[in-house]
Amino acid sequence: MSTLSIGDYALLSDCRSAALVSRLGSVDWLCFPRFDGPSVFARLLDAKAGHFSLRPDGEARATRRYRDRTLVLETTFHTPTGTVVLVDALAMGSQERGHELGRASPGVLLRRVTCTAGEVALSLELSARPEYGLVSPTLRPRAGGVECRGGAEALLVAAAVPLRLEGQDVRATFTLRAGESTGFAVQHHLAYDAPTALWTQEKIAHRLEDTVETWRSWSDEHQGYEGPWRELVHHSGRVLQGLTFQPTGAIIAAPTTSLPEVLGGIRNWDYRYSWVRDASFTLDALWVAACPDEAERYFQFLADAAQSQLASGQQLQALFGVGGEHDLTERQLCHLSGWRGSAPVRVGNDAWSQRQLDVYGELLCSVHRLEDLLERVDGTFRRFLVDSAELAATRWREKDQGLWELRCEPRHHVHSKLMCWVALDRAVSLAERLEAQDRVARWRRTRDDIRGALLEEGWNEQVGAFTQSFGSDALDAACLMIPIVGFLPADDPRVRSTVRAIQAHLTDRHGLVHRYSVDDGLEGKEGAFLLCTFWLAQVQALAGELEAATVTFTRAASYANDVGLLAEEVDPERRVLLGNYPQAFSHVGLVNAAWAISQAREHPGRPAESTDAAPPAG
């Protein structure tokens, strides 16, 4: 069993697919040609499911970093005989700059190793196992490398060093001396496509540096935040951009599936899809961290995917495939043992068929913040927003599974009602731009009805807090959203009381917030939830409690690994990351909490208004 932790991995992205590279120099997760496509390397989930290892023989100490303003990874191996630097990236299209990031990504993994001192013996081992490890490919020598063919996938492995074919694996041993370099490219194409030429060493070196310049041009053009934790915020912006599927604008929750919420548990889900909620939150964070000029592509993608549903009165589906697919039926991959034996491994996510009423609010709240884009989208999207507000108005009294996607009986979740209120509140504000002035009076009446229900049935006097659902005494960290969306001010006595209750009953001794404590229909427990901890920091900042907000933020952000990545949850006792990784939600929470604290610092003595503050330059 691997001794690596989830935090021992770094992300590569070409804004179409993603790879995870371990600190030991092994690519243990890579899906081609899309984030949600079948893996070709999946040792992350089972030792036999494929990897591409490139590292020194014998003893070596590794340090790593991303090259400045990029998601290009640089790992330095220090050995007794010398030092080598390994640079890894998923190639961007040639000469892409700024907004073009990922537009013509060729589907190529690039690896280049350079000896910077002494001499170092290195080993390469490539085990391609397409379709989540089901396929052991046939290997065929090619001039300048090897072709791996099996199933629908084909990989070309370009190399300048001699490669050995051993069964279904490719191996090599070679030595580099100071000043010497060699590169490798893993090129993906469909098996039935015409063969393509293997990349030369010159092309590998050139495209690697061009990919660096592509990321830097995007960062320089988009990132203008200058507040506290500037580098963390900018890096989170790049991570969130790296989780965007460029062809459609869809934003995924995470690039992995089935990394467990607790070691050995069954809470293992596939997050490689685009949740309306997560994507809307991400666009809010990119407004701070990266000026999301590309937001209109996501909104248009969503309208194209869901408009026909809403127009016929159906609910807005909570998540879609990155190409707009609706049916994401969940299944188990029983041939994979899972991360450190944490089975089952799942692909697909049955949450697609749940009722989740909060999605209307997150969508309209995000559009409200980015309302200028309404001038650039077509009428289909405006009709889609009107239909979303109408559905929030007509369905808010229904029970649902809530934002945590509980797999038990539906409930009247306070957060879901809150976000229906948000949907109508923002729709009223946007009515003129939506050409829906005739609906404002009814939207206002319904918004007021929801407000009354939340204050009457969502507040539990005995608990002294807003609770998870109407009539419940269970706490839920999602109630921290009440001041964040402007339903009540952060210094309202009921908000302050709710925050105290969450700190007393959902916050562990390490100061990290858990989502809830109620039975959710699943076996086992989960870790502390980083997004919820960042929410607490954000609410503290909104209340003007700057010192407490800074402490809470710093505590949560300290769980970022050495290359600044956060998972969904943490085990604070062992200080290890848990769940799918890197997680958009966690980086969103970091960005928004940093922004709220920056506003509190700029305007001491008055609560920050994070939802309506002017965006940073970018």
N, C-alpha and C positions, 0 to 999 in steps of 0.2 A: 504493500500500500504506500502511496506517495506520502512523503513528509511535507510537501509543499502546502501552503495555505492559499486561500483565494486571493489574498493580498499580495502573493508572490508573482502575480501576473500583471502584465501591462497590455493596454489596448492598442491595436492598429486599426485604422479605418480608411476606406476610400469613398465613404458616403454611399456605398452600395452593399458592402459586406464588411465583416470584421474578423480579426484574429486576436487571440490572446497568446502572449509570449511569456514564458516563465523566466525567472531570474537566472535559471540554469541554461538559458539559450535555446529552449525548446518551444516550438509553435505547437501548442496542445489543443487549439480550437481554431477552426477556420471553416466558414461556410461559403460556398460559391454557388451561384453568382449573386445571391441576395442574402441579407441578414437571416431570413427565415428559410433559406435553402438547406438541403441536407449537407451535413458536414463532410469534409474530406479528411480533416484531422480532428479527432475528438478524444484524445487521451485524457482530457479534462474529466470525462465521464466514464472511461473504462480504459485500462492499460492496453487493450488490444485494438482500440478504435482509431489508431493512427496518430502520427506526430512527425515533426521535422526538427531534429535536434542538431545544433551546430555549436560546439564548445571545445575548449582545450581538453586534451587528455590529462587525466590525473588531477592533482590538487589545483584549485583556482578560487580566488576570491572575486566576487562580482559586485560592481557598483553600476548604477544605471540612472538615466535621466532622459527626458524628452529634449530633443534639440529645441532651442529657443523659439517659442511661438508656433510650435508644430505638434503633431502627433507622430513624428518620426522618432523611433526609439534608439537610444545609443547605450549599449551595455559594454562596460570595460571589464575585462578579465585580467586579474593580476596573478601571475604564476611564478614559481621559483626561477624560471628561465627567461621570462619576458612578459610583455603586456600586449594584448590585442584588443581592438575595439570593434564590436559588432554593431552594425547599423541595420535596422529592420523597418520596413514600411510596406503598406499596400499602395501600389503605384497610382498616382493621379494621372489624368490625361495630359498629353504633352502640351506645355505652355499654357495650361489653365491658370487663370489668375482671378483673384477677388471673388465675385459672385459666381464664377464658373466652377468653383470647387466641386469636384466629383462628376462633372457633366459628362466626361468621356473616359471614365476610369476603365482601364483595359482588363481588370480581373487578374492582376499579377502580384504575387508576393515577392518582394525584393529583400535579399540579405547580402550584405557585403562586409567582409572582415578584413581589418588592416592591422598589421603588426607595427606597433609604435616604439617598441624597445626590445632588445634581445632577440630571441627566437622562441616560437611556441609551436608545439605539435598539436594539431586539431583533429577532431573526429566529426564526421557527418553521418547521420542516420535519418533516412526519410522512409516512412511507412505510410503511404497513401492508402486510406481505407474509406472510399466513398460510401454514400448512403448510410451515414451514422455507423460505419464499421461493418456493414453487411457485405461489402464487396472487397475482395482481395484482387487487385488489378494484375493484368499481364504487363510485364516490363519489356520494352523494346529499345535497344540502343539506337540512338540518333546521333548524327554528327554534331558534336558540341553538347551532348547531354543524353537524356533518356525520355521516353514516352511511357506514361502509365495509362493503360486503357482498361476500363471495367465499368459495366453498366452504362448509364447515359453520360458519364463524366469522362473526360480525358485531361490529363495533366502533362505538360511538358516541363521537364526540369533542365534548365540550362546551367552549365558549369564549365569551368576551365580546368579543373583538377580531374584526374582519372576517377571514374565512378565504377563501383563493383555492384553487380546485380546478384543478390543472394535471395533466392526464392521470390517473394513479393516485395522485398525491401531493397533500398538503394543505400550503399555505404561508401565512405571514402575516408582515408587518412592522409594528411598532408602537413607540411611544415611551412610556416611563414617566418621570414626574417625581417628585421627592422626596415620599414619602408615599403614592404611588399603588401599587396592586396589581392583579393580574389572575390568574385561575386557570384551569386546564384539567383535564379529567377524561377518561380513556379507559376507557369502560365496555364490558366484554365480555359478550356473550350469544350463544347459539347462533342461527344464522340462521333456524331454523324456529320459534323462540320468538316470542311476541307482542312487538311493539316496546315498549320502555320509555321513560320520559321522560328527557331529558337533565338532568344535574345542574345546578342553578343556581349562581351565584357564591357565594351565601350558604351553600349546602350544601357546596360544595367547601371553603370556608374553615372551616366548622364541623367537617366530618368530618376534615380534616387535623389540627386541634387535638385532636379527640377521639381520633384515632389516636396522637398523642403521649401523651395521658393513659393510653390503654390500655397502651402499652408501659411507661410509668413505673409504673403500678399493678402490672403483672406483675413488674417488677424489684424494686419495694419489697417485694412479698409473698414473693418467692422467694430473693432474693440476700442471703446473710448472711456470705459469706466475708470475713474481715478480715485475711488474711495478706499476705505480700509480693506485689507486683505486683497489688494489689487491682483496679485499674481494668481491667488487661488480662484478668484472670480473669473479672470480671463481664461485660466486653464479649464475651469468648469464650462465656460462658454464653448471652448474648442471640443470638449468631450460631448457636449450636447449637440453640437454641429456634426460631430462624428457619428452620432446615432440617428442622423437624418438620411433617409433614402432619397438621394438626389433626383432620380427620374420622376418621382411623384410629389416629393415634399413630405411624405409620411415620416413621422418621428417614432422610433421604437422605444419601448420602456427599458430594455437592456439587450445586449447582443448575445445572451446565453440562455440556455434552458436548463432547468432542473438542478441548479446549484441550490443546496438545501438551506432552509431557514433555521434548521438545527441539525447538527451532525447525526446521521442515522435516521432522521425523521422522514415523513412522507409529504411534507409541505414543499414539494418540488414542482415548480411551474415553468411553463414556457413563456418568456417575456419578449420574444422577438417580433412583436406585433405592434401596431399603432393604436394605443388607447386614446380616445377622444380626450379624456381627462388628463392623462400624462402629457400628451402633445400640447394641449392648451396651457398647462402649467409650464411646459418647456418654453413655449413662445413668450410667456410672461418673463421667464428668466433671461431669455435671449434679448429681450427688450433692454435689460440692464447690461448683460455681459457681452452682447455681440450685435446689437442693432439689427433685428431680424428682418432685413429687407426682403428675404425670401418667404416670409410668412404667407403671402398671398397664394403661393403654390400649395402649401399645406391646406389652407382653407378651401381652395378650389378642388383639391384632391378629395377632401371630406364631402364637399357638396356633390361632386360627381358620384362618389361611392354611396351616399345615403339619401339624396334628394328624393328618389322615387319611393323610398320607405316612408319618409315623412309626409310626402304629398298624399299618400294613401292612408294616413293616420296611424301608421305603425310607429313603434318606439324607435328612438335613435339607438342603433347598435353601439355598444360600449367600445368595441375594438374592431379593427379591420386588418387584413394582411397588407403588407407594404405596397402591393399593387392594387389595393382596393377590394381584395377578396372578402366575401362575407362568411362563408362556412369555414370555421376554424376548429372543427370538431377534434376533441382531444383524444389521443391514443397513447398507449404505453409502448416503449421500446424495451421489450423484455430481455433482449440479448445484451443489454448494457447494464452494468452493475451499479452505476451512479457514482457521484463524487464521494470518494472514500466509503463506498458501499451504501450510499444514501439513495435507495431505490424507492419508488419507481422513477425512471426517466420518462418524461412526457414530451410529446410534440403536439402542437395545437393547444387551445385553451378554451374550455367550455364556458368561460365567462362571457363569450360572445353572445350567448343566448339568454343571459340574465337580464332582468329589468334593473337598471341603474339610473335613477331619476336625476342624480346630481350632474350628469354630463351636460345638460342644457345650460346650467349655470356656469360651469367652467368654460364652455365654448363662448357664450355671450360675454362673459367677463373678459376673456382674452381679446375678443374682437373690440370690445369697448376701449381697452387700453391701446389697441392698434387701429383705431377707427379710421384713420386716414386711408388705410388700404381699401376701404369700401369704395373709394373713387376708382380703384384699379381692377376690381373684380367684376364679373358679369352679373346679370340679373338673376341667374340661377342661384348664386350664393346668397344674394339678398333674400330671395324667396325661402331659401333653406333656413336662414336665421329667423325669419318671421314664423315659419312652420315650427322651428325649435321653441320659440317663445310660446306659441299656441299649445304645443304639447306639454310644456311645463305648466301652463295655466289649467289645462284640462286633466292632467294626470297626477298633480302634486299630492292629492289625497290618497294615492295608492301606496301599498307596501312595496318594498324592493329589497335587493340584496346589499345595497349601499356601496360606498366607494371601496370598502375592504373586500367586496365580492364574497360575502359569507356564504358558505355552502350548507345553509340550514334554512329554516322557515323564514320567509320574508317578514320584514318589520317596518314600522313607521320610523325610519331613521331620521334623526334630527338633522344630520348633515345633508341628507338628500332634500328635505324640505327647505333648509337654508339655501341650498343652491338653486332650487326652483324660485325662491324669492330673488336671488341674485339674477337669474335669467330674466325675470320680468322687470326688475329694477333697471338693468342695463338696456333691456329692449325699449323701455319708456324713453331713456336718454337717447337711444339711437333711432327712435321712430322716424324722424324726418329723413335721415339718410336711408332708412329702410323703406321709405315711402309707405309707412304704415300708421300715419297719424290717426286714422279712423279707429284704430284698435287701442289707443292709449288709455281711454277711460276704463275699458274693461280690464286691461292689464294692470292699471293702478288699483282697481278694486280687488282683483285677485291677489296682487302683491300684498295689499293690506290684510286680506284674509289669512294669508300664509304667515304674516308677521304676528297676527293675533294668536294663531294656533301655536306657533313656536314659543311665544312668551307664556302662553297658558299651559300647554301640554308638554313642551320641551324642557321647561324649567321644573326641577324637582326641589321643592322647598326643604324637605327633610334631608336630602343629600347636600343641599346648598350648591347646586351646580346644574348646568344643562347636561343632560344625560344622552346615552347612545340612541335611545328611541323613546317614543311617547309612552309614558307609564312605566318606564324602566328606572331602576336605581343604579344601573351599570354606567360607569364612566367611559368616555371615548375621547381620545386625543383629537379626533376630527373636530370637536367643538372649539378647538383653538382657532378654527377658521372664522368664527363669529365676528371677532374684531378685524381680522385680516381683510374680509370682504366688505366691511363697513356696515354690518347689520346693527351692531352696537359698538360704541367707542371702547377702547381698551381700558379706560379708567372707570367704566360702568361698574357699580358694585357687584352685579351678577357675573360679569366677566371676570372680575378679580377673584370672586369666590370660586368660579369654575377653574381658574388657573391654579388656585391654592389646592383644590381637591385633586386635580390632575398631578400636581407636584407631590401631594401626600400619598396618593394611591396608585398612580401609573408610572411614577418616576423611581428608578432603582437607586441604590446607594451610591452609584457612580454618577448620578445626575443625568442619566439618559432616560428618555420617555418611551414607554411601550404603548402600543396602539389602544388596547382595551384588555379587560380581564374576563369578559363574558365567554361562555361556551359558544364556539363558532362552528361546531359540527365536525371538527377534524381532530384527529389524535395528536397528542404531543403539544409542546410549547414552541415559542419562537423567540428570537432575540429582540434587543431594543431596536426601535425603529428610528433611523437617522432623520428622515423627513420630519417626524413629529417633534424631535428634539430641536431641529432648526425652526419649526413653527413656534415653539416655546420662546426661543430667542427673538423671533420676529415680533411676537405679541409683547414681550417685555420691552422691546424697543419702541413699539407703538404706544406703550403706556409711559414712556419716558424713563424707564428703569434701565438706564444705559449700562451701568456697571454689571447688573445681573444678566442683561442680554449679552454682553461681551463674554462673560464667564461661560454662559450656556453655549454660545457659538463656538468659542475656543475649544470647549470640551468635545463637542460633536466633530468639529473639523480635525481634531487631533487623531481621529481614526482613519484619515486618508493615508494611503500607503506612501512609499517613498517616491512614487511618481504621481501623487496627487489624485488617486482614484478612490472612490467610495462605492461600497456595495449597498444593498438595500438595508441590511440590519447588521448589528454587531453583537458578539458575545463579550461583554465588558469584563467578565472574570478572566478570560484568556486573552483579551484584546485582539480578537480575530474577527475578520469580516465574514458575514453570512449572507446567503441569498444571491440572486442573479447580479451580474457584475460586468462593467460598472453600471450603476443604476441611475437612470435619468432623474428620478424623484429626489434622490439624495443630493445630487448636484444642483437641482432646481432649488431645493431648500437652502443650500449653502448660499447661492446667489441672492435669493430674495431676503434672507436674514441679513446678509452683509449690507444690502441696499437699505433695509430698514434702519440698521444701526448707523449707517453713514448719514441718513437723513436726520436721525435723532441727534447726532453729533453736530450737524450743521445748524440745527434749530433747537438748541437746548431749552427745556422749559415748556415745550408744547408738543403734544403727540404728533408723530409723523403720519402722513396720509399716503401710504405706500401705493395705493391703487390709482391715485390721480396725480402723482408727482410727475414733473417733466422728465422725459427720458434723457439719458446721458448723450453726449455727442458721440457720433460714430459714423 
